[in-house]
Amino acid sequence: MEDGEYVLLYPDGSQIKNIPGTDTVFTTGEYKEAIGKAYQRITLYICTLEDL
């Protein structure tokens, strides 16, 4: 990966900050519980701030 700042994105392209519909800070464990999917069924994207 190239140098720079990166962000995580939901499949709809929105930037990840909190668990959707809550004020809970995002963690993969909390997200997994909130959406009720197994880890292998979760899709997230990573991109540079430059590409955002």
Summary of the structure (lengths in Angstrom):
residues: 52
radius of gyration: 11.9
end to end distance: 15.8
largest distance: 33.8
contacts: 96
relative contact order: 0.32
helix: 27%
strand: 21%
